[in-house]
């Protein structure tokens, strides 16, 4: 794999991680919201 392809994959991973962090740890496209936690801790 060349360096340009590796940077493209890394960029996609960083963007997806930023979306998950900004959504409060939930994946926005799964339909769950961050306030729907059923954990009692």
C-alpha distance matrix in Angstrom:
0.0 3.8 6.7 8.3 6.5 6.8 10.3 11.1 10.8 12.7 15.2 15.9 16.6 18.8 20.7 21.4 22.6 24.8 26.3 27.1 28.7 30.7 31.9 33.4 30.9 31.4 29.1 30.9 30.0 31.6 35.0 35.9 37.1 36.9 40.7 40.8 40.2 42.5 42.1 45.4 44.1
3.8 0.0 3.8 5.6 5.5 6.5 8.9 10.2 11.1 12.6 14.5 16.0 17.1 18.7 20.5 21.8 23.0 24.8 26.5 27.7 29.0 30.7 32.4 33.9 31.8 32.5 30.2 31.8 31.1 33.0 36.3 37.2 38.0 37.8 41.6 42.0 41.6 44.1 43.7 46.9 45.5
6.7 3.8 0.0 3.8 5.5 5.1 6.2 8.7 10.1 10.5 12.2 14.5 15.5 16.4 18.4 20.2 21.1 22.5 24.6 26.0 26.8 28.5 30.4 31.9 30.1 31.1 29.0 30.6 30.3 32.4 35.5 36.1 36.6 36.1 39.9 40.6 40.2 42.8 42.3 45.4 43.9
8.3 5.6 3.8 0.0 3.8 5.5 5.2 6.3 8.8 9.9 10.5 12.6 14.5 15.3 16.6 18.6 20.1 21.1 22.9 24.7 25.8 27.0 28.9 30.8 29.2 29.9 27.6 28.7 28.3 30.7 33.6 34.6 35.1 34.8 38.6 39.4 39.3 42.1 41.9 45.1 43.7
6.5 5.5 5.5 3.8 0.0 3.8 5.4 5.1 6.3 8.6 9.8 10.8 12.6 14.3 15.5 16.9 18.5 20.1 21.5 23.0 24.6 26.0 27.4 29.3 27.4 27.8 25.3 26.6 25.9 28.0 31.2 32.2 33.1 33.0 36.8 37.3 37.2 39.8 39.7 43.0 41.9
6.8 6.5 5.1 5.5 3.8 0.0 3.8 5.4 5.2 6.2 8.6 10.1 10.7 12.3 14.4 15.6 16.6 18.4 20.3 21.4 22.6 24.4 26.0 27.5 25.4 26.2 24.1 25.8 25.5 27.4 30.6 31.2 31.9 31.4 35.2 35.8 35.3 37.9 37.5 40.7 39.3
10.3 8.9 6.2 5.2 5.4 3.8 0.0 3.8 5.5 5.0 6.0 8.7 9.9 10.4 12.2 14.3 15.2 16.4 18.5 20.1 20.9 22.3 24.4 26.0 24.4 25.3 23.4 24.7 24.8 27.1 29.9 30.5 30.8 30.2 34.0 34.9 34.6 37.5 37.1 40.2 38.7
11.1 10.2 8.7 6.3 5.1 5.4 3.8 0.0 3.8 5.4 5.1 6.4 8.8 9.9 10.7 12.5 14.3 15.5 16.8 18.7 20.1 21.2 22.9 24.9 23.4 23.8 21.4 22.4 22.1 24.6 27.4 28.4 28.9 28.7 32.5 33.3 33.3 36.2 36.2 39.5 38.4
10.8 11.1 10.1 8.8 6.3 5.2 5.5 3.8 0.0 3.8 5.4 5.2 6.3 8.7 10.0 10.8 12.4 14.4 15.6 16.8 18.5 20.1 21.4 23.1 21.1 21.5 19.2 20.7 20.3 22.3 25.4 26.2 27.0 26.8 30.6 31.0 30.9 33.5 33.4 36.7 35.7
12.7 12.6 10.5 9.9 8.6 6.2 5.0 5.4 3.8 0.0 3.8 5.5 5.1 6.2 8.7 10.0 10.6 12.4 14.4 15.5 16.5 18.3 20.1 21.5 19.6 20.6 18.8 20.6 20.8 22.8 25.7 26.0 26.3 25.6 29.4 30.2 29.8 32.6 32.1 35.2 33.8
15.2 14.5 12.2 10.5 9.8 8.6 6.0 5.1 5.4 3.8 0.0 3.8 5.4 5.1 6.2 8.7 9.9 10.6 12.5 14.4 15.4 16.5 18.5 20.3 19.0 19.9 18.0 19.1 19.5 22.0 24.5 25.0 25.0 24.5 28.3 29.4 29.4 32.4 32.3 35.3 34.1
15.9 16.0 14.5 12.6 10.8 10.1 8.7 6.4 5.2 5.5 3.8 0.0 3.8 5.5 5.2 6.2 8.6 9.9 10.7 12.5 14.3 15.4 16.7 18.8 17.2 17.5 15.1 16.2 16.1 18.6 21.3 22.1 22.5 22.4 26.2 26.9 27.1 30.1 30.2 33.5 32.6
16.6 17.1 15.5 14.5 12.6 10.7 9.9 8.8 6.3 5.1 5.4 3.8 0.0 3.8 5.5 5.2 6.1 8.6 10.0 10.7 12.2 14.2 15.4 16.9 14.9 15.6 13.7 15.6 16.0 17.8 20.7 20.9 21.3 20.7 24.5 25.2 24.9 27.7 27.5 30.7 29.6
18.8 18.7 16.4 15.3 14.3 12.3 10.4 9.9 8.7 6.2 5.1 5.5 3.8 0.0 3.8 5.5 5.1 6.2 8.7 10.0 10.5 12.2 14.2 15.6 14.3 15.6 14.3 15.8 17.0 19.1 21.5 21.3 21.1 20.1 23.8 25.0 24.8 27.9 27.5 30.4 29.1
20.7 20.5 18.4 16.6 15.5 14.4 12.2 10.7 10.0 8.7 6.2 5.2 5.5 3.8 0.0 3.8 5.4 5.1 6.3 8.8 10.0 10.6 12.4 14.6 13.7 14.4 12.7 13.4 14.4 17.1 19.2 19.4 19.1 18.6 22.4 23.6 23.9 27.2 27.3 30.3 29.4
21.4 21.8 20.2 18.6 16.9 15.6 14.3 12.5 10.8 10.0 8.7 6.2 5.2 5.5 3.8 0.0 3.8 5.4 5.1 6.3 8.7 9.9 10.7 12.7 11.2 11.4 9.3 10.7 11.5 13.7 16.2 16.4 16.5 16.2 20.0 20.8 21.1 24.1 24.4 27.6 26.9
22.6 23.0 21.1 20.1 18.5 16.6 15.2 14.3 12.4 10.6 9.9 8.6 6.1 5.1 5.4 3.8 0.0 3.8 5.4 5.2 6.1 8.5 9.9 10.9 9.2 10.6 9.8 11.8 13.5 15.1 17.3 16.7 16.3 15.2 18.9 20.0 19.7 22.8 22.5 25.5 24.4
24.8 24.8 22.5 21.1 20.1 18.4 16.4 15.5 14.4 12.4 10.6 9.9 8.6 6.2 5.1 5.4 3.8 0.0 3.8 5.5 5.1 6.0 8.5 10.0 9.7 11.3 10.8 11.7 14.0 16.1 17.7 17.0 16.0 14.7 18.3 20.1 20.1 23.5 23.4 26.1 25.1
26.3 26.5 24.6 22.9 21.5 20.3 18.5 16.8 15.6 14.4 12.5 10.7 10.0 8.7 6.3 5.1 5.4 3.8 0.0 3.8 5.5 5.2 6.1 8.8 8.7 9.0 7.8 8.0 10.4 12.7 14.1 13.8 13.0 12.5 16.2 17.6 18.2 21.7 22.1 25.1 24.5
27.1 27.7 26.0 24.7 23.0 21.4 20.1 18.7 16.8 15.5 14.4 12.5 10.7 10.0 8.8 6.3 5.2 5.5 3.8 0.0 3.8 5.5 5.1 6.5 5.1 5.9 5.7 7.4 10.1 11.3 12.9 11.9 11.2 10.2 14.0 15.1 15.1 18.5 18.7 21.7 21.1
28.7 29.0 26.8 25.8 24.6 22.6 20.9 20.1 18.5 16.5 15.4 14.3 12.2 10.5 10.0 8.7 6.1 5.1 5.5 3.8 0.0 3.8 5.4 5.3 5.2 7.8 9.0 10.4 13.5 14.6 15.7 14.1 12.5 10.5 13.9 15.8 15.4 18.9 18.6 21.1 20.0
30.7 30.7 28.5 27.0 26.0 24.4 22.3 21.2 20.1 18.3 16.5 15.4 14.2 12.2 10.6 9.9 8.5 6.0 5.2 5.5 3.8 0.0 3.8 5.4 7.3 8.8 9.7 9.7 13.1 14.8 15.1 13.8 11.6 10.0 13.2 15.6 16.1 19.8 20.0 22.3 21.6
31.9 32.4 30.4 28.9 27.4 26.0 24.4 22.9 21.4 20.1 18.5 16.7 15.4 14.2 12.4 10.7 9.9 8.5 6.1 5.1 5.4 3.8 0.0 3.8 5.7 5.7 6.9 6.6 10.3 11.5 11.5 10.0 7.9 6.7 10.2 12.2 13.1 16.7 17.5 20.1 19.9
33.4 33.9 31.9 30.8 29.3 27.5 26.0 24.9 23.1 21.5 20.3 18.8 16.9 15.6 14.6 12.7 10.9 10.0 8.8 6.5 5.3 5.4 3.8 0.0 3.8 5.7 8.5 9.3 13.0 13.2 13.2 10.7 8.3 5.5 8.7 10.9 10.8 14.5 14.6 16.9 16.4
30.9 31.8 30.1 29.2 27.4 25.4 24.4 23.4 21.1 19.6 19.0 17.2 14.9 14.3 13.7 11.2 9.2 9.7 8.7 5.1 5.2 7.3 5.7 3.8 0.0 3.8 6.7 9.0 12.1 11.8 12.8 10.3 9.2 6.9 10.3 11.4 10.6 13.9 13.7 16.6 16.0
31.4 32.5 31.1 29.9 27.8 26.2 25.3 23.8 21.5 20.6 19.9 17.5 15.6 15.6 14.4 11.4 10.6 11.3 9.0 5.9 7.8 8.8 5.7 5.7 3.8 0.0 3.8 6.0 8.8 8.1 9.0 6.8 6.5 5.8 9.4 9.6 9.7 12.9 13.7 17.0 17.2
29.1 30.2 29.0 27.6 25.3 24.1 23.4 21.4 19.2 18.8 18.0 15.1 13.7 14.3 12.7 9.3 9.8 10.8 7.8 5.7 9.0 9.7 6.9 8.5 6.7 3.8 0.0 3.8 5.6 5.7 7.7 7.2 8.1 8.8 12.4 12.2 12.9 15.8 16.9 20.4 20.7
30.9 31.8 30.6 28.7 26.6 25.8 24.7 22.4 20.7 20.6 19.1 16.2 15.6 15.8 13.4 10.7 11.8 11.7 8.0 7.4 10.4 9.7 6.6 9.3 9.0 6.0 3.8 0.0 3.8 5.6 6.1 6.6 7.0 8.8 12.0 12.2 13.9 17.0 18.7 22.0 22.7
30.0 31.1 30.3 28.3 25.9 25.5 24.8 22.1 20.3 20.8 19.5 16.1 16.0 17.0 14.4 11.5 13.5 14.0 10.4 10.1 13.5 13.1 10.3 13.0 12.1 8.8 5.6 3.8 0.0 3.8 5.5 7.8 9.7 12.1 15.0 14.4 16.2 18.9 20.9 24.3 25.2
31.6 33.0 32.4 30.7 28.0 27.4 27.1 24.6 22.3 22.8 22.0 18.6 17.8 19.1 17.1 13.7 15.1 16.1 12.7 11.3 14.6 14.8 11.5 13.2 11.8 8.1 5.7 5.6 3.8 0.0 3.8 5.7 8.7 11.2 13.8 12.3 13.9 16.0 18.2 21.7 23.0
35.0 36.3 35.5 33.6 31.2 30.6 29.9 27.4 25.4 25.7 24.5 21.3 20.7 21.5 19.2 16.2 17.3 17.7 14.1 12.9 15.7 15.1 11.5 13.2 12.8 9.0 7.7 6.1 5.5 3.8 0.0 3.8 6.6 10.0 11.8 10.3 12.8 15.0 17.7 20.9 22.6
35.9 37.2 36.1 34.6 32.2 31.2 30.5 28.4 26.2 26.0 25.0 22.1 20.9 21.3 19.4 16.4 16.7 17.0 13.8 11.9 14.1 13.8 10.0 10.7 10.3 6.8 7.2 6.6 7.8 5.7 3.8 0.0 3.8 6.7 8.4 6.8 9.1 11.5 14.0 17.2 18.8
37.1 38.0 36.6 35.1 33.1 31.9 30.8 28.9 27.0 26.3 25.0 22.5 21.3 21.1 19.1 16.5 16.3 16.0 13.0 11.2 12.5 11.6 7.9 8.3 9.2 6.5 8.1 7.0 9.7 8.7 6.6 3.8 0.0 3.8 5.5 5.6 8.3 11.4 13.7 16.4 17.7
36.9 37.8 36.1 34.8 33.0 31.4 30.2 28.7 26.8 25.6 24.5 22.4 20.7 20.1 18.6 16.2 15.2 14.7 12.5 10.2 10.5 10.0 6.7 5.5 6.9 5.8 8.8 8.8 12.1 11.2 10.0 6.7 3.8 0.0 3.8 5.6 6.7 10.4 11.7 14.2 14.9
40.7 41.6 39.9 38.6 36.8 35.2 34.0 32.5 30.6 29.4 28.3 26.2 24.5 23.8 22.4 20.0 18.9 18.3 16.2 14.0 13.9 13.2 10.2 8.7 10.3 9.4 12.4 12.0 15.0 13.8 11.8 8.4 5.5 3.8 0.0 3.8 5.6 8.9 10.6 12.4 13.7
40.8 42.0 40.6 39.4 37.3 35.8 34.9 33.3 31.0 30.2 29.4 26.9 25.2 25.0 23.6 20.8 20.0 20.1 17.6 15.1 15.8 15.6 12.2 10.9 11.4 9.6 12.2 12.2 14.4 12.3 10.3 6.8 5.6 5.6 3.8 0.0 3.8 6.3 9.1 11.4 13.5
40.2 41.6 40.2 39.3 37.2 35.3 34.6 33.3 30.9 29.8 29.4 27.1 24.9 24.8 23.9 21.1 19.7 20.1 18.2 15.1 15.4 16.1 13.1 10.8 10.6 9.7 12.9 13.9 16.2 13.9 12.8 9.1 8.3 6.7 5.6 3.8 0.0 3.8 5.5 8.2 10.0
42.5 44.1 42.8 42.1 39.8 37.9 37.5 36.2 33.5 32.6 32.4 30.1 27.7 27.9 27.2 24.1 22.8 23.5 21.7 18.5 18.9 19.8 16.7 14.5 13.9 12.9 15.8 17.0 18.9 16.0 15.0 11.5 11.4 10.4 8.9 6.3 3.8 0.0 3.8 6.4 9.1
42.1 43.7 42.3 41.9 39.7 37.5 37.1 36.2 33.4 32.1 32.3 30.2 27.5 27.5 27.3 24.4 22.5 23.4 22.1 18.7 18.6 20.0 17.5 14.6 13.7 13.7 16.9 18.7 20.9 18.2 17.7 14.0 13.7 11.7 10.6 9.1 5.5 3.8 0.0 3.8 5.7
45.4 46.9 45.4 45.1 43.0 40.7 40.2 39.5 36.7 35.2 35.3 33.5 30.7 30.4 30.3 27.6 25.5 26.1 25.1 21.7 21.1 22.3 20.1 16.9 16.6 17.0 20.4 22.0 24.3 21.7 20.9 17.2 16.4 14.2 12.4 11.4 8.2 6.4 3.8 0.0 3.8
44.1 45.5 43.9 43.7 41.9 39.3 38.7 38.4 35.7 33.8 34.1 32.6 29.6 29.1 29.4 26.9 24.4 25.1 24.5 21.1 20.0 21.6 19.9 16.4 16.0 17.2 20.7 22.7 25.2 23.0 22.6 18.8 17.7 14.9 13.7 13.5 10.0 9.1 5.7 3.8 0.0
